[in-house]
Amino acid sequence: MPDEVNDESNVDRLLKHLKDESLAARLITAHEAPDGGEPVAAMKAVLTERLDEVKGKLDGATD
Amino acid sequence: MAPRIRSLSVQGFRSYGLPAQTLNLPSDIAVVWGPNSKGKTSLAEAFEFLLTGRISRRELMASTQDEFADALRNAHIAPDAEVAVTSRITDADGNDHDVRRVLVNDYGKRQDCSSRLEIDGAEVAEDALEQLGIALSQPPLRAPVLAQHTLSYIFSVRPQDRSTYFKTLLDVLDLDELRNDIAGLADELKPPDDPLLAKFDTCIAIAVLKDTLGNIARTLPDLETFTARIADCAGALIESAGEEPPDNFDERLQAIERILAERRGKTFPVNEFDRQQLAGWTPPAEDVWARLGTYLAEREKVDEETRQLAALFDEALKIPAVAEIEAPVDCPLCGTDLSLTPDRVARIRQHVEDTRDFKTAETAARAALSQLSTSANSLAASVQGALPAYLKTTSARRRETGFTVTRIRELLGDRAVEFVDPWLSSLRPLARAAAACWRGAQSASAVVDQQSADLGTLDPEGLKGAFAGLAGLRDQYAGALDAYGEPAETLVAALNEVLDAQADTAGWQDFVDIARDIVGLRTALIDRAARASVAKELDTALKEIDRAKEKVLDDKFADHSGLIQKWWEKLRPEEPTFFSAVQPRKGARRTIDFKAGLSPNPDRSAPKVRDVIAVFSQSQLHCLGLALFLARSEHEGTGFIILDDPVLSGDEDYKVHFNATVLDELIKLPMQVIVLTQDHATWEDVETRYRHLGISTAQLFIETPAEGSIIENTSDTLLAKISRAKSLARGGHPDSRKECGIHLRDAGELFCKEMLVKDRRAKGEEAASFSDYDDKTLEWLCPRVDPLLVQDASHPGKLGAFRSTVNHACHDNEPPGTAAMVQACGEIHFLQKEYLPR
């Protein structure tokens, strides 16, 4: 039974249920702290980074 | 700090008439007693109207909305009298504001009411209350006012509709929007519209290529292996055509193209569409025209006879006998004896010298004309070259080879209209432009040749105009070719598709195309595979977010269940039947269930869980409704609550817990609590329990219906103040005696003011008022009252002793002892009875 109201934001609560390094957590973190930019653009940057990483693996794994 | 309501004035609203009645709320707890039908619920609704501009009772009783017509305006006041509720509110920053709600239009039949909200005298928008720190909840119960009809609301609505009450709890709209944003990222991962990949997918359907191409798409080998596998595929295609594949990769591709052309040609002469790129053509440079102009200028300088003899003279001077002449000799031209003298040869040399520039200009002019001729001819040739083959042959020849529009339509079948008509539309302008340009070039070439043959007819300006015209014709032709290109290529592709299908070579052309860009193909396949992989990760991420979102809701419900349980336990501690949880129904998140635990044991062990609606008594449901309201208020950070008869009469245990524990807990949150009750015992009990906090008390009564409900702020009367001070005086704790001192100071000040006003009025000063002495302290008041204490010489001394004790109690760290405080209470009470008897 809580002694006081839990004032955590929904997003903070959500992040608690996601693994730190998961793509979901990385996208949400970027969305919440877009580093001065637009949240969706910040998430796209995370996705592009991941895409480049996978491309590099597919290319490098066979070269 | 949360906002606080410091007073509420009600004028012409519901049971309240004119003038305005004011409830003073200086303390964080207030209790108001009113028997039935004396204005208690109207007072609660006045709070609601002030904050929301309406009363929820009408909205909750949908079937009787018509009956609320003209319900807000007191029935007995004049039609033009203003109906308003005014409040002094201390905002979150500690600043006081006058908040006023004026009724503009009352409820009508099927018509909502309207009102005007003012803060500090200025009309404001509804959301201006937020700036004072007042956060309203969701409709229909927006204001923090609990009344009998709102208490039962949550149980009377369907489980599906209970979500409204818990909207802030259920509200994960921000997470929904976040999820949508993330789901929208899938568009970023769609493979680009790459023709290489489309052709690859066509090739993978070719039986002899399926395994190899499928394998490289899955394994994405290094470039060398990738190329080798494509070469294997080329070999497989050639073998499937019954030929031995060459060793060389390029030769294999050429062989495939040859086989394709042969097979297509057997069905239709598709190669008739072949054409070359239009060769580049630049109009003649300016120096061409300059040379022709120079020639004309030089020609002007030399007479006709000299021009005609110049060549003869030139040739004559090449004869050694003429060139080396020292004495007269016979003329080699006419044979006249000794007629050619050194003087005459010198004259011939002079003539030759005079025509040298002319001859140079003539040579340059001929070269320029030759350039013009070449330019015109090359343009004519390029016009022909860029035409498709079928346009360079006769219609008879086309029919002979089978190249007819009818045949093309047959081959394409239903798709003919789609491909043939655009092609034909572009073909006619092309043919016209080609003919015009070709004829222009031929004509220009002929004119140049004619002028070259007879320089006397040379017309540089005419030629310049002709070639400028050629440039325009060529531009038109190039435009027509551009317009023709796409429809023709689309038609050829469609035809090849049909021809390849008939020749069992479907997809071969696509294979040749992808095989000629192996690096591009491999890059595109890696890109597609990476996108598919990350898209899968994104899908997984969305599923994780969905699961996490459900857990967030579960967490929030668990937290909220905890809050409700907290208030339930304070109301009904240790009962074997208890509130267990509020939870969303599985599979229907917007459907809310309340669960009760039924334990056969005093320690609540082994409880059976049931729906509260089915098992709770009316009293228990009443308690749960109150617990829900208090939990919601606490959760939403409401600064104040108004409770209209929160305790069922006759539910004695519950009443004790509410008065003693719940109110105490609410004040500690801290939350301002205003309790309205019809139970006089509750009023007295609450007043006694929270006297040490300076509780505000009031009573409601009605003397005449026309006058309406009257509010008497009983805690402001002299006797009430003395009574409170007395009850605190005997408290052992120094804080109690200090609080007693504060009440005694208020009582003393009020006694003095009443004495002074009474005296002035006795002397005929009818306008004398308490407000004349606002801000006056005992130090100022007592010396002025002493002369009025005439019944006994000891009385001024009693007042002086009283003042001294009160000063010590209010200002010293250690207040006077119990005996001194009791004595002070007795002295002021004595003086009140002697001089101001009630």
Interface residues (C-beta under 8 A of the other chain):
Chain A: M1 P2 V5 N6 S9 N10 V11 R13 L14 H17 L18 S22 L23 A24 L27 I28 H31 P39 V40 M43 K44 L47 T48 R50 L51 V54 K55 L58 D59 T62 D63
Chain B: V172 D174 L175 L178 D181 I182 G184 L185 E188 L189 T219 L220 P221 D222 L223 T225 I526 D527 A529 A530 R531 S533 V534 E537 L538 T540 A541 L542 E544 I545 R547 A548 K549 K551 V552 D555 K556 D559 G562 L563 Q565 K566 E634 H635 G637
